Amino acid sequence: MTRAKAEEYRRRAQEYLELARKISLERDRAVFLDMAQSCQRLAEEQETQEEFTPPPTVEKPQAAAQQQQQVQPKDDDTKE
């Protein structure tokens, strides 16, 4: 899944770069270049996360705790 996300971020980064080339206003161009750079960074983070993601751990089932009941003396037998 992380590889697919990385590819999607790279695709978006490319789209933003293409849009930046077409825009004549410097301020607007800078916004798209910044967005492209952010997408590129996110793609790299996804790939790094994929490389270092440890395999899922399997938890061992724990034995259920058992409770003991103590027999309580009846009050009727002691009163007379």
C-alpha positions as CSV (number, residue, x, y, z in Angstrom):
1,M,0.0,0.0,0.0
2,T,2.8,2.4,0.8
3,R,4.3,1.9,-2.7
4,A,1.0,2.9,-4.3
5,K,0.9,6.0,-2.1
6,A,4.4,6.9,-3.1
7,E,3.6,6.6,-6.8
8,E,0.5,8.7,-6.3
9,Y,2.5,11.5,-4.6
10,R,5.1,11.4,-7.4
11,R,2.3,11.6,-10.0
12,R,0.8,14.6,-8.3
13,A,4.3,16.2,-7.9
14,Q,4.7,15.9,-11.7
15,E,1.3,17.5,-12.3
16,Y,2.1,20.4,-10.1
17,L,5.4,20.9,-11.9
18,E,3.7,21.0,-15.2
19,L,1.1,23.5,-14.0
20,A,3.9,25.7,-12.5
21,R,5.5,25.8,-16.0
22,K,2.3,27.1,-17.5
23,I,1.6,29.8,-15.0
24,S,2.9,33.3,-15.7
25,L,2.5,34.8,-12.2
26,E,5.6,34.2,-10.1
27,R,3.6,34.0,-6.9
28,D,1.2,31.4,-8.2
29,R,4.1,29.4,-9.8
30,A,5.8,29.4,-6.4
31,V,2.7,27.8,-4.8
32,F,2.7,25.0,-7.3
33,L,6.4,24.4,-7.0
34,D,6.0,24.2,-3.2
35,M,3.1,21.7,-3.6
36,A,5.3,19.6,-6.0
37,Q,8.1,19.6,-3.5
38,S,5.8,18.6,-0.7
39,C,4.4,15.7,-2.7
40,Q,7.9,14.6,-3.6
41,R,8.9,14.6,0.1
42,L,5.8,12.6,1.0
43,A,6.6,10.0,-1.7
44,E,10.1,9.6,-0.2
45,E,8.7,9.3,3.3
46,Q,6.3,6.5,2.0
47,E,9.2,4.6,0.5
48,T,11.3,5.0,3.6
49,Q,8.4,3.8,5.7
50,E,8.0,0.8,3.5
51,E,11.7,-0.1,3.8
52,F,11.7,0.0,7.6
53,T,8.3,-1.3,8.5
54,P,8.8,-4.3,10.7
55,P,6.7,-7.4,10.1
56,P,3.5,-7.6,12.1
57,T,3.9,-9.3,15.5
58,V,1.8,-12.3,16.3
59,E,0.5,-12.2,19.9
60,K,0.5,-15.4,21.8
61,P,-2.8,-16.2,23.4
62,Q,-2.7,-15.9,27.2
63,A,-4.2,-18.4,29.5
64,A,-7.4,-17.2,31.1
65,A,-7.1,-16.4,34.7
66,Q,-9.0,-18.7,37.0
67,Q,-10.7,-17.5,40.1
68,Q,-11.5,-19.6,43.2
69,Q,-14.5,-19.2,45.3
70,Q,-14.3,-19.7,49.0
71,V,-17.2,-21.4,50.9
72,Q,-18.7,-19.0,53.4
73,P,-20.2,-20.3,56.7
74,K,-24.0,-19.9,57.0
75,D,-25.2,-17.5,59.7
76,D,-28.3,-19.7,60.6
77,D,-26.2,-22.5,62.0
78,T,-24.4,-20.4,64.6
79,K,-27.4,-18.4,66.0
80,E,-29.7,-20.0,68.6
